[in-house]
Structure formats: C-alpha cells, structure tokens
Amino acid sequence: MITGLVAEAADLALEISVVGSFSRLGAVVRRRTAHWGPLPRADGRRIVITGATSGIGLAAARALAGAGADLVLVGRAGPRLDSALAEVLEARDVPGASVRAVPADLSDLGQAVQLAERLAALAPIHALVHNAGALATTYTRAPGGSEQTVTVHLLAPYLLTEHLLGVLQDAAPARVVVTTSGGMYTQRHCLADLEMSPADYRGPVAYARAKRAQVVLVDEWQRRYRRSGVDFFAVHPGWADTPGLRHGMPTFARWLGPALRTPEEGADTLAWLAAGGGQPVPGRVWLDRRPRLEHRAPWTIVPQAAAADQGAALWAWCAERARARTV
Ligand SMILES: NC(=O)c1ccc[n+]([C@@H]2O[C@H](COP(=O)([O-])OP(=O)(O)OC[C@H]3O[C@@H](n4cnc5c(N)ncnc54)[C@H](OP(=O)(O)O)[C@@H]3O)[C@@H](O)[C@H]2O)c1
C-alpha cells in the first residue's frame, strides 16, 4: 500500500506524464494507493448501462453485478446482447438481483425515445451510465438525419437524460455518468464545428470533438440541475484493450500492446461512481477514482464565463436536434 505524500507524488507524476496516467501503469500504481478500496456494495441500486455488450461497459456491468446491483443492460438487439446478459447473470453475487437486457440502437433517436419510455417504467433508477460509443472512420448519416458520432455520443445521451431526469430525481441521490475519452484533450469545444459534414469528415477528429462536447454537456447538466439530487460525472477510462479500441485505432492498440489497461481497469472508475463512490466535483473529468484536469493543452481552455455560455448553447443545440429528429 502506498500512503501519504509518496502516494500523492506518484499520482501527480503519472498525471503529468500523460502516458503513465492513461496506460496500465496508472491503474496498477493508483490501485495501490491509500485512497483506493473495494467497489462499494450496490445492493438494491438500479443502474442502467449503455454499451453494455462489450469492452468497458460489459466489464463495468460484471463488476457491478458482483457488488449486488440491479442492472439494465442496453445494447443493440442481437447475439452480443444475449451473451452479455448471460455473462452478467453469471457474475451476480446476489441471486435475487435483477439483470435485464433492453435493446436499442442509439444512433436511431426514435429507438432512444422508446428506450427512455421502457426505462422509465423500470423506476427507480439510481444511476444512468452513457457508455455506448465508437470511433467511426467513415461518415454515416444516422436515421433522422444527424451524423452518427454526434447522435450516439451526444443526442441519445441528452434525450435519455432529459427524459429520465424526473425518474432519477425520485431516486435521489442519483447519478449520470458519461464515458468520455482522452481524445477530447486535443480539442477545443466549438459548437459550429461539432457536427462534421460528409465532405470534411475525419473520424478521429469527429470522435474527439464529440467526446469534448460530452464533458461540456456534463458541466452544463451539473450547473442546470445542481439542486435536483442528481449529480453528473464524466469519466475517462484511460487506454483499455477493448474490441472498440482495436477496431477504431488498430495501429495505436498494436503499438501500446501490453501497456493497455484491461477492460476491467478501464471500467473501474465508471463502476465505482455508478455504485456511489466519490463525491461530485462539477466541471471535472474522472480517471482512477479522482477528478482530473479538464484541459491539458492551453488552446482548448475557454474562459469560465464563456464556458457557461457554451454549455447552455450546446444544451439548446441538443434539445433542438433531438426534438427535430424525433417528431
Ligand atoms: N477502450 C478505450 O481505450 C477507450 C478510451 C476512451 C474512451 N472509450 C470509450 O469507452 C466507451 C466504451 O468503448 P469500448 O472501448 O468498451 O468499446 P467496445 O468494446 O466497442 O464497446 C462499445 C459499446 O458501445 C456500443 N455501441 C456502439 N454504437 C452503438 C449504437 N449505435 N447503439 C447502441 N450501442 C452502441 C457497442 O454495442 P455493439 O455491441 O452493438 O457494437 C458496445 O457495447 C466508448 O464510449 C468509448 O468511446 C474507450
């Protein structure tokens, strides 16, 4: 166990190095520090996880099933959802805890609305985890007309959160957790550049902008709903060896190889926050159970007053698009 000043210094050194922080090294060292502990018990806590069929979402669901949570696994209909359900049922440590699978393709906002209605019927909901995501290398127009990357990472989470806010409030203290990415550190948020057109679409840039915008939206939710009993968190999983990473960034995944985190290590903070660990710190991104820097490059920083305006504008942008795409 690493304690006191040595633990703080080790954590800080990792944080400054970036690679040390995001790679497996960060997870391995930090879990030996004194602020770490077992995942809190989550008995009786109902947690919804999107992107639960694979990688980080599936690992989080397995960990939470082992901590006694009631789980709702959201994924696209098909054998991957069926096998995720079987795996998570297998990981349960409380035989009576409920684990359900609810199908939805989150690139289709019509399906997201139906999902929200099905989820509302499963109240109480104590935590809603927006983890579904992918780096799409080519432009795809989602059903309804928006580009797929912004639809899956922003519009669907916006729609689900707003639809379920009352349900979450009824279960307060409740949480919304969003899986962002270290890619967002490369981007300054600019609403005008967020949704890329087919002509200028570059998958990694579209993905990084959407991940930056997720953090802006989390900040806005926290500002807007700070007295609701619902708290909002952005989580960065580090670099984890998942099917999504290997498919979306194959060269990077090969290059890092054994330095990648396991899916379980990538999922740890997400599961820990969903289970009720930690305290809300608005305007922060969490990694390895601590709030971390929201910006690493000076050119991505926006003055505080402008940040609030940006958040409000993004929220209104999501509202307008979600409304237009679902009528
Ligand atoms: N792995 C990393 O190092 C890393 C780093 C930073 C951020 N992240 C983020 O972590 C999250 C999980 O990614 P992962 O690495 O675990 O990748 P993964 O193994 O590919 O898992 C992605 C999950 O998202 C789901 N998903 C994707 N598009 C969807 C859609 N249109 N509708 C419904 N579900 C959809 C997938 O469902 P299907 O099974 O139906 O495809 C799958 O369950 C993502 O948000 C990703 O951006 C990962």
The ligand as an ORCA input file, in Angstrom:
! r2SCAN-3c Opt
* xyz 0 1
  N     -11.141      1.466    -24.956
  C     -10.578      2.639    -24.696
  O      -9.360      2.764    -24.519
  C     -11.421      3.872    -24.605
  C     -10.747      5.086    -24.380
  C     -11.507      6.234    -24.259
  C     -12.892      6.156    -24.338
  N     -13.512      4.964    -24.582
  C     -14.978      4.967    -24.625
  O     -15.463      3.903    -23.837
  C     -16.763      3.523    -24.294
  C     -16.787      2.028    -24.468
  O     -15.890      1.686    -25.525
  P     -15.078      0.312    -25.576
  O     -13.662      0.670    -25.748
  O     -15.506     -0.572    -24.475
  O     -15.565     -0.233    -26.998
  P     -16.467     -1.501    -27.404
  O     -15.886     -2.720    -26.826
  O     -16.604     -1.425    -28.881
  O     -17.862     -1.177    -26.723
  C     -18.673     -0.163    -27.239
  C     -20.091     -0.388    -26.823
  O     -20.900      0.667    -27.369
  C     -21.979      0.082    -28.060
  N     -22.458      0.882    -29.173
  C     -21.744      1.446    -30.164
  N     -22.562      2.057    -31.039
  C     -23.834      1.868    -30.572
  C     -25.111      2.231    -31.024
  N     -25.299      2.905    -32.166
  N     -26.201      1.871    -30.283
  C     -26.051      1.162    -29.141
  N     -24.862      0.767    -28.670
  C     -23.759      1.118    -29.379
  C     -21.441     -1.244    -28.569
  O     -22.541     -2.080    -28.897
  P     -22.474     -3.245    -30.030
  O     -22.049     -4.464    -29.286
  O     -23.857     -3.322    -30.543
  O     -21.482     -2.785    -31.065
  C     -20.643     -1.700    -27.374
  O     -21.469     -2.274    -26.389
  C     -16.994      4.310    -25.574
  O     -17.779      5.431    -25.311
  C     -15.597      4.728    -25.982
  O     -15.620      5.894    -26.766
  C     -12.803      3.822    -24.709
*
